[in-house]
């Protein structure tokens, strides 16, 4: 089974985090036959299309969060934790948590989903400027995900 790494984001502010981390992982030594890396622009409920795909044994979602925490704080959640998360789990209107909760309600298998995120600073800006806190976390998060993949049976 393949692993999907999905960088979620937009071209604005700290919301670029998921894209940047996905790009950094793509530049690492990964097996393109077993690990697929994609990015998506604010997928909303279209995230369900990825979740329904039975080709993936594991799905890793990467996104900026708005949980009113210190910018740069890391989040790692499994599927059940995502669907129960009461804070904003995305800087998008319909983000990861509501999409996962809907998938679960629809009977879509979600146990193979993992979420890696970081609290953003510049969340609701039309600027391309990324905060220093988020820039510093891109390499750290990419390495963390890479190690998790390397230590699993992907």
Steps between C-alpha positions, in 0.01 A plus 500: 500500500614851425536795733354836398660813638262787439617856555194717558522876463462810293740755350445740791700560818567211734238293320781402261646274771345173379623566147852589612534193722370273223756650259783446749398135548487458121864614485604229749594143416156337480366210297272651232341157449365483855472866604289747304538870584236749392389848594151640496362852529240526780324174412203537735267207452699392192738351756255208508616398152846426640360325807279269291791380284565140602850495348645668808600301806589824675406863439708777657339844497714809557338837568519822694267511799322772689469371855585828673837363609852640472603536133720208401348250745486151349194279489488128429160333502370162391163465327288469814672799659443704183127432494471594869716812480300796631737776390546612143708233330551703188524857396239427232123545533423130468817341618642164586306427821150551354597302188631210710191509723277488190703214353459309825124568503478376140675177592823580316800321651713760683723299736794532260502882509763701687516876535809714541446869551646815641333804654521786254557867569397670173180309433255738341715706271515540125875552523747232394714581806565202727577557867845417633341251742351300213808521279704353784257210541492384135829308509428365849156370402624354170772310685252379762265364234787349303623313810147378574471365146844340511413324828171361371416227254410733210 
